[in-house]
Every structure is written in structure tokens, then in C-alpha cells.
Amino acid sequence: MIRVLIAEDMHMIRGALVALLSLEEDMEVVAELDRGDQIVPTALDTRPDVAVVDIDLPGVDGLTAAEQLHQRLPACRTLVLTGREADVLRVAERGMPTGQIAARLSLSPATVRNYLSNAISKVGGRNRIDAIRIARDAGWL
């Protein structure tokens, strides 16, 4: 049995991952988290074999949490999710409108708007330009 910890702050995505993994006979979801600062303490309690971690989490970001997890529980393997928000921001950085971003990334315009909205919210930006600046300054783009 593969024991899995899932850390994702978006409830719908976390729920979908839990539902899909729970269908697998050889996998057991041992923890569902919405904050990065909960990962290490919960992992030490539940001893997962694999941690599925979103890169952008409140408390502690996914990369930092993955590094801390590796130090404290080296047997646990980590899969970091980056969703497509960074890809959308990279293309938006070129000044493309939503329709062109969608065509370039093979997404629907509605999906691009959702990713942009999520990215703006996650980085604390006021708009897409502000989100791009914040992400670039943080080294995410």
C-alpha cells in the first residue's frame, strides 16, 4: 500500500486528487492539507511514502516544504505540482491577450482567465501586470 499526503490549497483540486487516488487499490491518502506549514508535522505523524505538494501554498511554499520534508523524512518522495498558472503568466508577460494565450497553450479562454485569476490571487497582485511583476521578482518566471 502506497501512503500519500496531499497538500493543495485549492479545495476542488485537492478533492479531485483525493478522489482519484482513493480509487486505486494500492494507494491510501493519509492526509489532506491546505497549508505548506502543515506538511512536515503531518508527515512525521502519518509517515507517507509520497507527498503531492502544490508549489504555491500559504504558510510555507511547496518548494521550501519539500526541502524540509526531505531533510526530516528522507524516505518520503515528493511530487511538486506547478498547475499551469506560471505557464499562463509567462505567456501573458509578452503582452498577449487572453485569446492568444489560450491558443498558444491549447487552453480555452475561460481556463486562461481562471489561471490568471488564481495566479493574481496567489501572489497577492492587483491585476495581471502586478502578478507578473511579483512572480518575476520572486524568480518564478
Phi and psi in degrees as GROMACS dihedral restraints (atoms count N, CA, C in turn):
[ dihedral_restraints ]
;  ai    aj    ak    al  type     phi  dphi    fc
    3     4     5     6     1   -92.7    20    10
    4     5     6     7     1   121.4    20    10
    6     7     8     9     1   -93.1    20    10
    7     8     9    10     1   127.8    20    10
    9    10    11    12     1  -123.2    20    10
   10    11    12    13     1   133.5    20    10
   12    13    14    15     1  -106.1    20    10
   13    14    15    16     1   133.3    20    10
   15    16    17    18     1  -119.0    20    10
   16    17    18    19     1   125.9    20    10
   18    19    20    21     1  -122.9    20    10
   19    20    21    22     1   107.0    20    10
   21    22    23    24     1  -149.7    20    10
   22    23    24    25     1   126.2    20    10
   24    25    26    27     1   -81.3    20    10
   25    26    27    28     1   -16.7    20    10
   27    28    29    30     1   -88.0    20    10
   28    29    30    31     1   112.9    20    10
   30    31    32    33     1   -53.4    20    10
   31    32    33    34     1   -43.9    20    10
   33    34    35    36     1   -65.4    20    10
   34    35    36    37     1   -42.0    20    10
   36    37    38    39     1   -67.6    20    10
   37    38    39    40     1   -44.9    20    10
   39    40    41    42     1   -59.9    20    10
   40    41    42    43     1   -44.8    20    10
   42    43    44    45     1   -61.7    20    10
   43    44    45    46     1   -40.4    20    10
   45    46    47    48     1   -65.1    20    10
   46    47    48    49     1   -42.7    20    10
   48    49    50    51     1   -62.6    20    10
   49    50    51    52     1   -44.0    20    10
   51    52    53    54     1   -61.9    20    10
   52    53    54    55     1   -45.6    20    10
   54    55    56    57     1   -61.8    20    10
   55    56    57    58     1   -45.4    20    10
   57    58    59    60     1   -65.6    20    10
   58    59    60    61     1   -45.4    20    10
   60    61    62    63     1   -68.4    20    10
   61    62    63    64     1   -31.5    20    10
   63    64    65    66     1   -67.7    20    10
   64    65    66    67     1   -19.4    20    10
   66    67    68    69     1   -75.8    20    10
   67    68    69    70     1   -18.5    20    10
   69    70    71    72     1   -80.5    20    10
   70    71    72    73     1   129.1    20    10
   72    73    74    75     1   -65.2    20    10
   73    74    75    76     1   -28.7    20    10
   75    76    77    78     1  -101.5    20    10
   76    77    78    79     1    15.8    20    10
   78    79    80    81     1  -127.4    20    10
   79    80    81    82     1   143.2    20    10
   81    82    83    84     1  -133.8    20    10
   82    83    84    85     1   122.8    20    10
   84    85    86    87     1   -80.8    20    10
   85    86    87    88     1   115.2    20    10
   87    88    89    90     1   -98.1    20    10
   88    89    90    91     1   -13.6    20    10
   90    91    92    93     1  -160.6    20    10
   91    92    93    94     1   142.4    20    10
   93    94    95    96     1  -124.6    20    10
   94    95    96    97     1   122.8    20    10
   96    97    98    99     1  -127.5    20    10
   97    98    99   100     1   155.0    20    10
   99   100   101   102     1  -121.0    20    10
  100   101   102   103     1     8.3    20    10
  102   103   104   105     1  -137.1    20    10
  103   104   105   106     1   143.1    20    10
  105   106   107   108     1   -70.0    20    10
  106   107   108   109     1   -31.0    20    10
  108   109   110   111     1   -74.4    20    10
  109   110   111   112     1    -4.1    20    10
  111   112   113   114     1   -93.6    20    10
  112   113   114   115     1   -11.8    20    10
  114   115   116   117     1   -63.8    20    10
  115   116   117   118     1   -56.5    20    10
  117   118   119   120     1   -63.6    20    10
  118   119   120   121     1   -50.2    20    10
  120   121   122   123     1   -60.1    20    10
  121   122   123   124     1   -39.9    20    10
  123   124   125   126     1   -68.5    20    10
  124   125   126   127     1   -39.8    20    10
  126   127   128   129     1   -64.5    20    10
  127   128   129   130     1   -37.9    20    10
  129   130   131   132     1   -65.4    20    10
  130   131   132   133     1   -31.1    20    10
  132   133   134   135     1   -78.5    20    10
  133   134   135   136     1   -40.4    20    10
  135   136   137   138     1   -99.2    20    10
  136   137   138   139     1   -17.3    20    10
  138   139   140   141     1    53.3    20    10
  139   140   141   142     1    60.5    20    10
  141   142   143   144     1   -72.5    20    10
  142   143   144   145     1   155.9    20    10
  144   145   146   147     1   -83.8    20    10
  145   146   147   148     1   -30.7    20    10
  147   148   149   150     1  -137.3    20    10
  148   149   150   151     1   138.2    20    10
  150   151   152   153     1  -115.6    20    10
  151   152   153   154     1   124.4    20    10
  153   154   155   156     1  -101.6    20    10
  154   155   156   157     1   113.7    20    10
  156   157   158   159     1  -125.7    20    10
  157   158   159   160     1   128.4    20    10
  159   160   161   162     1   -71.6    20    10
  160   161   162   163     1   144.0    20    10
  162   163   164   165     1   -70.5    20    10
  163   164   165   166     1   -32.9    20    10
  165   166   167   168     1  -108.9    20    10
  166   167   168   169     1    97.0    20    10
  168   169   170   171     1  -124.2    20    10
  169   170   171   172     1   148.5    20    10
  171   172   173   174     1   -72.1    20    10
  172   173   174   175     1   157.5    20    10
  174   175   176   177     1    89.3    20    10
  175   176   177   178     1   -72.1    20    10
  177   178   179   180     1  -138.4    20    10
  178   179   180   181     1   133.0    20    10
  180   181   182   183     1   -67.8    20    10
  181   182   183   184     1   160.2    20    10
  183   184   185   186     1   -60.6    20    10
  184   185   186   187     1   -36.6    20    10
  186   187   188   189     1   -67.6    20    10
  187   188   189   190     1   -42.9    20    10
  189   190   191   192     1   -64.4    20    10
  190   191   192   193     1   -44.2    20    10
  192   193   194   195     1   -62.2    20    10
  193   194   195   196     1   -39.7    20    10
  195   196   197   198     1   -63.0    20    10
  196   197   198   199     1   -40.9    20    10
  198   199   200   201     1   -65.6    20    10
  199   200   201   202     1   -43.8    20    10
  201   202   203   204     1   -63.2    20    10
  202   203   204   205     1   -40.3    20    10
  204   205   206   207     1   -63.4    20    10
  205   206   207   208     1   -42.1    20    10
  207   208   209   210     1   -61.8    20    10
  208   209   210   211     1   -38.6    20    10
  210   211   212   213     1   -69.3    20    10
  211   212   213   214     1   -40.9    20    10
  213   214   215   216     1   -88.0    20    10
  214   215   216   217     1   -29.2    20    10
  216   217   218   219     1  -140.3    20    10
  217   218   219   220     1    71.8    20    10
  219   220   221   222     1   -62.8    20    10
  220   221   222   223     1   -20.7    20    10
  222   223   224   225     1   -73.6    20    10
  223   224   225   226     1   -18.6    20    10
  225   226   227   228     1   -81.3    20    10
  226   227   228   229     1   126.2    20    10
  228   229   230   231     1   -88.1    20    10
  229   230   231   232     1   147.4    20    10
  231   232   233   234     1  -122.2    20    10
  232   233   234   235     1   133.9    20    10
  234   235   236   237     1  -115.5    20    10
  235   236   237   238     1   118.9    20    10
  237   238   239   240     1   -99.8    20    10
  238   239   240   241     1   126.3    20    10
  240   241   242   243     1   -93.2    20    10
  241   242   243   244     1   134.6    20    10
  243   244   245   246     1  -115.8    20    10
  244   245   246   247     1     1.9    20    10
  246   247   248   249     1    43.0    20    10
  247   248   249   250     1  -161.3    20    10
  249   250   251   252     1  -117.4    20    10
  250   251   252   253     1     6.2    20    10
  252   253   254   255     1   -58.9    20    10
  253   254   255   256     1   -42.6    20    10
  255   256   257   258     1   -64.8    20    10
  256   257   258   259     1   -38.5    20    10
  258   259   260   261     1   -61.0    20    10
  259   260   261   262     1   -44.4    20    10
  261   262   263   264     1   -64.0    20    10
  262   263   264   265     1   -42.4    20    10
  264   265   266   267     1   -63.2    20    10
  265   266   267   268     1   -39.2    20    10
  267   268   269   270     1   -60.3    20    10
  268   269   270   271     1   -43.8    20    10
  270   271   272   273     1   -71.9    20    10
  271   272   273   274     1   -39.4    20    10
  273   274   275   276     1   -63.6    20    10
  274   275   276   277     1   -28.2    20    10
  276   277   278   279     1   -59.1    20    10
  277   278   279   280     1   -25.9    20    10
  279   280   281   282     1   -81.1    20    10
  280   281   282   283     1     1.1    20    10
  282   283   284   285     1    85.4    20    10
  283   284   285   286     1    13.0    20    10
  285   286   287   288     1   -74.7    20    10
  286   287   288   289     1   143.9    20    10
  288   289   290   291     1   -74.2    20    10
  289   290   291   292     1   168.2    20    10
  291   292   293   294     1   -53.8    20    10
  292   293   294   295     1   -45.0    20    10
  294   295   296   297     1   -61.4    20    10
  295   296   297   298     1   -40.3    20    10
  297   298   299   300     1   -71.4    20    10
  298   299   300   301     1   -37.3    20    10
  300   301   302   303     1   -60.4    20    10
  301   302   303   304     1   -44.9    20    10
  303   304   305   306     1   -59.6    20    10
  304   305   306   307     1   -46.6    20    10
  306   307   308   309     1   -63.9    20    10
  307   308   309   310     1   -42.5    20    10
  309   310   311   312     1   -65.4    20    10
  310   311   312   313     1   -35.8    20    10
  312   313   314   315     1  -100.3    20    10
  313   314   315   316     1     6.7    20    10
  315   316   317   318     1    56.2    20    10
  316   317   318   319     1    47.0    20    10
  318   319   320   321     1  -123.2    20    10
  319   320   321   322     1   165.5    20    10
  321   322   323   324     1   -82.7    20    10
  322   323   324   325     1   153.9    20    10
  324   325   326   327     1   -56.7    20    10
  325   326   327   328     1   -36.6    20    10
  327   328   329   330     1   -63.7    20    10
  328   329   330   331     1   -39.4    20    10
  330   331   332   333     1   -66.2    20    10
  331   332   333   334     1   -40.7    20    10
  333   334   335   336     1   -61.0    20    10
  334   335   336   337     1   -44.8    20    10
  336   337   338   339     1   -60.3    20    10
  337   338   339   340     1   -40.1    20    10
  339   340   341   342     1   -63.7    20    10
  340   341   342   343     1   -46.1    20    10
  342   343   344   345     1   -62.3    20    10
  343   344   345   346     1   -42.0    20    10
  345   346   347   348     1   -63.2    20    10
  346   347   348   349     1   -44.4    20    10
  348   349   350   351     1   -61.5    20    10
  349   350   351   352     1   -44.5    20    10
  351   352   353   354     1   -62.6    20    10
  352   353   354   355     1   -43.8    20    10
  354   355   356   357     1   -63.6    20    10
  355   356   357   358     1   -44.2    20    10
  357   358   359   360     1   -59.7    20    10
  358   359   360   361     1   -45.3    20    10
  360   361   362   363     1   -64.8    20    10
  361   362   363   364     1   -45.1    20    10
  363   364   365   366     1   -64.7    20    10
  364   365   366   367     1   -37.3    20    10
  366   367   368   369     1   -90.4    20    10
  367   368   369   370     1    -5.8    20    10
  369   370   371   372     1    78.1    20    10
  370   371   372   373     1    27.7    20    10
  372   373   374   375     1   -83.2    20    10
  373   374   375   376     1   164.0    20    10
  375   376   377   378     1   -90.0    20    10
  376   377   378   379     1   -27.0    20    10
  378   379   380   381     1  -159.8    20    10
  379   380   381   382     1  -177.0    20    10
  381   382   383   384     1   -65.1    20    10
  382   383   384   385     1   -36.8    20    10
  384   385   386   387     1   -63.7    20    10
  385   386   387   388     1   -44.9    20    10
  387   388   389   390     1   -63.3    20    10
  388   389   390   391     1   -42.5    20    10
  390   391   392   393     1   -62.3    20    10
  391   392   393   394     1   -41.5    20    10
  393   394   395   396     1   -61.8    20    10
  394   395   396   397     1   -44.9    20    10
  396   397   398   399     1   -61.9    20    10
  397   398   399   400     1   -46.0    20    10
  399   400   401   402     1   -63.2    20    10
  400   401   402   403     1   -45.5    20    10
  402   403   404   405     1   -64.2    20    10
  403   404   405   406     1   -40.8    20    10
  405   406   407   408     1   -65.1    20    10
  406   407   408   409     1   -45.5    20    10
  408   409   410   411     1   -63.3    20    10
  409   410   411   412     1   -30.5    20    10
  411   412   413   414     1   -82.6    20    10
  412   413   414   415     1    -6.5    20    10
  414   415   416   417     1    84.7    20    10
  415   416   417   418     1    16.1    20    10
  417   418   419   420     1   -87.1    20    10
  418   419   420   421     1   -14.2    20    10
